[in-house]
Amino acid sequence: MNDKPADAETDSVPEILKMEMIINQALIDLLVEKGVVTHEEIQAKIREIKIRNGILLSSEASGKVS
């Protein structure tokens, strides 16, 4: 039997996205604090993934960071 209240079973999309952002930021912060990666490496990887998925903004394509 499920112990969760019925209303907690269906989280809203904004709540799910907010939690995803919090988790991602926590992971990034930990990796940077431990010296595993730098912010620059993370930004480069994000840009690479955005290019691969065709979601790069024109300002990003020109090398500008907004």
N, CA, C and O atoms as a GROMACS GRO file, in nm:
protein
  264
    1MET      N    1   0.084  -0.118   0.000
    1MET     CA    2   0.000   0.000   0.000
    1MET      C    3   0.089   0.124   0.000
    1MET      O    4   0.196   0.125   0.061
    2ASN      N    5   0.043   0.227  -0.069
    2ASN     CA    6   0.119   0.351  -0.080
    2ASN      C    7   0.090   0.440   0.039
    2ASN      O    8  -0.026   0.466   0.071
    3ASP      N    9   0.197   0.489   0.107
    3ASP     CA   10   0.180   0.573   0.226
    3ASP      C   11   0.170   0.722   0.193
    3ASP      O   12   0.146   0.803   0.282
    4LYS      N   13   0.188   0.758   0.066
    4LYS     CA   14   0.181   0.899   0.028
    4LYS      C   15   0.036   0.946   0.027
    4LYS      O   16  -0.055   0.870  -0.007
    5PRO      N   17   0.015   1.072   0.064
    5PRO     CA   18  -0.120   1.128   0.049
    5PRO      C   19  -0.156   1.134  -0.098
    5PRO      O   20  -0.067   1.148  -0.183
    6ALA      N   21  -0.282   1.124  -0.130
    6ALA     CA   22  -0.328   1.119  -0.269
    6ALA      C   23  -0.283   1.241  -0.348
    6ALA      O   24  -0.247   1.227  -0.465
    7ASP      N   25  -0.283   1.360  -0.288
    7ASP     CA   26  -0.247   1.481  -0.362
    7ASP      C   27  -0.097   1.490  -0.388
    7ASP      O   28  -0.056   1.566  -0.476
    8ALA      N   29  -0.015   1.416  -0.318
    8ALA     CA   30   0.130   1.420  -0.337
    8ALA      C   31   0.174   1.327  -0.449
    8ALA      O   32   0.290   1.331  -0.491
    9GLU      N   33   0.085   1.243  -0.498
    9GLU     CA   34   0.121   1.148  -0.602
    9GLU      C   35   0.142   1.215  -0.738
    9GLU      O   36   0.217   1.164  -0.820
   10THR      N   37   0.079   1.326  -0.760
   10THR     CA   38   0.092   1.394  -0.888
   10THR      C   39   0.149   1.534  -0.867
   10THR      O   40   0.074   1.630  -0.851
   11ASP      N   41   0.281   1.543  -0.868
   11ASP     CA   42   0.347   1.673  -0.855
   11ASP      C   43   0.327   1.752  -0.984
   11ASP      O   44   0.319   1.694  -1.092
   12SER      N   45   0.318   1.882  -0.970
   12SER     CA   46   0.301   1.965  -1.088
   12SER      C   47   0.432   1.975  -1.166
   12SER      O   48   0.540   1.956  -1.110
   13VAL      N   49   0.421   2.004  -1.294
   13VAL     CA   50   0.540   2.017  -1.377
   13VAL      C   51   0.634   2.126  -1.323
   13VAL      O   52   0.755   2.102  -1.315
   14PRO      N   53   0.584   2.243  -1.286
   14PRO     CA   54   0.677   2.343  -1.230
   14PRO      C   55   0.751   2.294  -1.105
   14PRO      O   56   0.869   2.324  -1.087
   15GLU      N   57   0.683   2.219  -1.019
   15GLU     CA   58   0.748   2.166  -0.898
   15GLU      C   59   0.856   2.065  -0.936
   15GLU      O   60   0.964   2.064  -0.876
   16ILE      N   61   0.828   1.982  -1.033
   16ILE     CA   62   0.925   1.881  -1.077
   16ILE      C   63   1.046   1.950  -1.140
   16ILE      O   64   1.160   1.913  -1.112
   17LEU      N   65   1.021   2.050  -1.224
   17LEU     CA   66   1.131   2.123  -1.286
   17LEU      C   67   1.216   2.198  -1.184
   17LEU      O   68   1.338   2.202  -1.195
   18LYS      N   69   1.151   2.257  -1.086
   18LYS     CA   70   1.223   2.328  -0.980
   18LYS      C   71   1.313   2.232  -0.902
   18LYS      O   72   1.428   2.265  -0.873
   19MET      N   73   1.262   2.115  -0.869
   19MET     CA   74   1.342   2.017  -0.797
   19MET      C   75   1.459   1.968  -0.882
   19MET      O   76   1.569   1.948  -0.832
   20GLU      N   77   1.435   1.950  -1.012
   20GLU     CA   78   1.541   1.909  -1.103
   20GLU      C   79   1.653   2.014  -1.108
   20GLU      O   80   1.771   1.980  -1.107
   21MET      N   81   1.615   2.141  -1.112
   21MET     CA   82   1.714   2.249  -1.113
   21MET      C   83   1.794   2.251  -0.984
   21MET      O   84   1.915   2.272  -0.986
   22ILE      N   85   1.728   2.231  -0.871
   22ILE     CA   86   1.795   2.230  -0.742
   22ILE      C   87   1.895   2.116  -0.733
   22ILE      O   88   2.008   2.134  -0.687
   23ILE      N   89   1.854   1.999  -0.777
   23ILE     CA   90   1.942   1.881  -0.775
   23ILE      C   91   2.062   1.904  -0.866
   23ILE      O   92   2.176   1.877  -0.827
   24ASN      N   93   2.036   1.952  -0.988
   24ASN     CA   94   2.146   1.978  -1.081
   24ASN      C   95   2.245   2.079  -1.024
   24ASN      O   96   2.366   2.060  -1.034
   25GLN      N   97   2.194   2.186  -0.966
   25GLN     CA   98   2.284   2.288  -0.910
   25GLN      C   99   2.365   2.232  -0.795
   25GLN      O  100   2.484   2.263  -0.782
   26ALA      N  101   2.303   2.151  -0.711
   26ALA     CA  102   2.375   2.090  -0.600
   26ALA      C  103   2.488   2.000  -0.652
   26ALA      O  104   2.599   2.003  -0.598
   27LEU      N  105   2.460   1.922  -0.755
   27LEU     CA  106   2.563   1.835  -0.812
   27LEU      C  107   2.677   1.916  -0.872
   27LEU      O  108   2.794   1.884  -0.853
   28ILE      N  109   2.642   2.022  -0.946
   28ILE     CA  110   2.745   2.108  -1.005
   28ILE      C  111   2.830   2.170  -0.896
   28ILE      O  112   2.953   2.168  -0.904
   29ASP      N  113   2.766   2.225  -0.793
   29ASP     CA  114   2.840   2.288  -0.684
   29ASP      C  115   2.936   2.191  -0.617
   29ASP      O  116   3.050   2.226  -0.588
   30LEU      N  117   2.891   2.070  -0.591
   30LEU     CA  118   2.976   1.970  -0.528
   30LEU      C  119   3.095   1.933  -0.617
   30LEU      O  120   3.209   1.925  -0.570
   31LEU      N  121   3.069   1.912  -0.745
   31LEU     CA  122   3.178   1.876  -0.837
   31LEU      C  123   3.282   1.988  -0.848
   31LEU      O  124   3.402   1.961  -0.853
   32VAL      N  125   3.236   2.112  -0.851
   32VAL     CA  126   3.329   2.225  -0.858
   32VAL      C  127   3.405   2.240  -0.728
   32VAL      O  128   3.527   2.259  -0.729
   33GLU      N  129   3.335   2.230  -0.614
   33GLU     CA  130   3.401   2.242  -0.484
   33GLU      C  131   3.509   2.137  -0.464
   33GLU      O  132   3.612   2.165  -0.404
   34LYS      N  133   3.486   2.016  -0.515
   34LYS     CA  134   3.582   1.908  -0.500
   34LYS      C  135   3.692   1.912  -0.605
   34LYS      O  136   3.785   1.831  -0.603
   35GLY      N  137   3.681   2.007  -0.699
   35GLY     CA  138   3.783   2.021  -0.802
   35GLY      C  139   3.774   1.918  -0.913
   35GLY      O  140   3.871   1.899  -0.987
   36VAL      N  141   3.660   1.852  -0.926
   36VAL     CA  142   3.643   1.752  -1.030
   36VAL      C  143   3.628   1.819  -1.166
   36VAL      O  144   3.684   1.772  -1.265
   37VAL      N  145   3.554   1.929  -1.171
   37VAL     CA  146   3.535   2.007  -1.294
   37VAL      C  147   3.535   2.155  -1.258
   37VAL      O  148   3.524   2.193  -1.141
   38THR      N  149   3.548   2.238  -1.362
   38THR     CA  150   3.537   2.382  -1.342
   38THR      C  151   3.404   2.430  -1.400
   38THR      O  152   3.341   2.359  -1.478
   39HIS      N  153   3.364   2.551  -1.362
   39HIS     CA  154   3.241   2.608  -1.420
   39HIS      C  155   3.256   2.622  -1.571
   39HIS      O  156   3.160   2.602  -1.645
   40GLU      N  157   3.376   2.655  -1.617
   40GLU     CA  158   3.400   2.671  -1.759
   40GLU      C  159   3.380   2.539  -1.834
   40GLU      O  160   3.323   2.538  -1.943
   41GLU      N  161   3.426   2.429  -1.775
   41GLU     CA  162   3.406   2.298  -1.837
   41GLU      C  163   3.258   2.262  -1.845
   41GLU      O  164   3.212   2.206  -1.944
   42ILE      N  165   3.185   2.295  -1.741
   42ILE     CA  166   3.041   2.267  -1.740
   42ILE      C  167   2.971   2.351  -1.846
   42ILE      O  168   2.886   2.300  -1.919
   43GLN      N  169   3.006   2.479  -1.856
   43GLN     CA  170   2.945   2.566  -1.957
   43GLN      C  171   2.977   2.516  -2.098
   43GLN      O  172   2.890   2.519  -2.185
   44ALA      N  173   3.100   2.471  -2.120
   44ALA     CA  174   3.138   2.419  -2.252
   44ALA      C  175   3.057   2.294  -2.285
   44ALA      O  176   3.013   2.277  -2.399
   45LYS      N  177   3.037   2.208  -2.187
   45LYS     CA  178   2.961   2.084  -2.210
   45LYS      C  179   2.815   2.116  -2.238
   45LYS      O  180   2.753   2.053  -2.324
   46ILE      N  181   2.759   2.211  -2.165
   46ILE     CA  182   2.620   2.251  -2.188
   46ILE      C  183   2.606   2.304  -2.331
   46ILE      O  184   2.512   2.269  -2.401
   47ARG      N  185   2.701   2.389  -2.373
   47ARG     CA  186   2.697   2.444  -2.508
   47ARG      C  187   2.705   2.331  -2.611
   47ARG      O  188   2.631   2.332  -2.710
   48GLU      N  189   2.793   2.235  -2.589
   48GLU     CA  190   2.808   2.121  -2.681
   48GLU      C  191   2.678   2.044  -2.694
   48GLU      O  192   2.637   2.008  -2.804
   49ILE      N  193   2.613   2.018  -2.583
   49ILE     CA  194   2.488   1.943  -2.584
   49ILE      C  195   2.378   2.022  -2.654
   49ILE      O  196   2.298   1.966  -2.729
   50LYS      N  197   2.374   2.153  -2.629
   50LYS     CA  198   2.273   2.237  -2.694
   50LYS      C  199   2.293   2.238  -2.845
   50LYS      O  200   2.195   2.232  -2.920
   51ILE      N  201   2.418   2.245  -2.891
   51ILE     CA  202   2.446   2.241  -3.034
   51ILE      C  203   2.400   2.108  -3.093
   51ILE      O  204   2.335   2.104  -3.197
   52ARG      N  205   2.435   2.000  -3.025
   52ARG     CA  206   2.400   1.866  -3.072
   52ARG      C  207   2.248   1.850  -3.084
   52ARG      O  208   2.200   1.780  -3.173
   53ASN      N  209   2.175   1.916  -2.994
   53ASN     CA  210   2.029   1.902  -2.993
   53ASN      C  211   1.958   2.016  -3.067
   53ASN      O  212   1.835   2.023  -3.067
   54GLY      N  213   2.035   2.104  -3.130
   54GLY     CA  214   1.977   2.210  -3.210
   54GLY      C  215   1.904   2.315  -3.130
   54GLY      O  216   1.806   2.372  -3.179
   55ILE      N  217   1.948   2.343  -3.007
   55ILE     CA  218   1.878   2.442  -2.926
   55ILE      C  219   1.969   2.557  -2.885
   55ILE      O  220   1.944   2.625  -2.786
   56LEU      N  221   2.074   2.577  -2.962
   56LEU     CA  222   2.167   2.686  -2.934
   56LEU      C  223   2.106   2.818  -2.979
   56LEU      O  224   2.056   2.827  -3.091
   57LEU      N  225   2.111   2.919  -2.893
   57LEU     CA  226   2.062   3.051  -2.926
   57LEU      C  227   2.162   3.122  -3.016
   57LEU      O  228   2.281   3.090  -3.012
   58SER      N  229   2.116   3.217  -3.097
   58SER     CA  230   2.206   3.288  -3.188
   58SER      C  231   2.317   3.361  -3.113
   58SER      O  232   2.430   3.366  -3.161
   59SER      N  233   2.286   3.417  -2.996
   59SER     CA  234   2.390   3.486  -2.918
   59SER      C  235   2.495   3.389  -2.868
   59SER      O  236   2.611   3.426  -2.852
   60GLU      N  237   2.455   3.265  -2.841
   60GLU     CA  238   2.551   3.164  -2.796
   60GLU      C  239   2.637   3.116  -2.912
   60GLU      O  240   2.756   3.088  -2.894
   61ALA      N  241   2.578   3.105  -3.028
   61ALA     CA  242   2.652   3.059  -3.146
   61ALA      C  243   2.764   3.154  -3.182
   61ALA      O  244   2.867   3.113  -3.234
   62SER      N  245   2.744   3.283  -3.155
   62SER     CA  246   2.845   3.382  -3.187
   62SER      C  247   2.953   3.391  -3.078
   62SER      O  248   3.048   3.468  -3.090
   63GLY      N  249   2.937   3.311  -2.972
   63GLY     CA  250   3.037   3.309  -2.866
   63GLY      C  251   3.008   3.404  -2.752
   63GLY      O  252   3.084   3.409  -2.656
   64LYS      N  253   2.900   3.481  -2.761
   64LYS     CA  254   2.863   3.575  -2.656
   64LYS      C  255   2.790   3.499  -2.546
   64LYS      O  256   2.711   3.409  -2.572
   65VAL      N  257   2.818   3.537  -2.423
   65VAL     CA  258   2.748   3.479  -2.308
   65VAL      C  259   2.656   3.584  -2.254
   65VAL      O  260   2.699   3.694  -2.222
   66SER      N  261   2.527   3.550  -2.242
   66SER     CA  262   2.431   3.649  -2.191
   66SER      C  263   2.409   3.630  -2.043
   66SER      O  264   2.331   3.705  -1.983
   0.00000   0.00000   0.00000
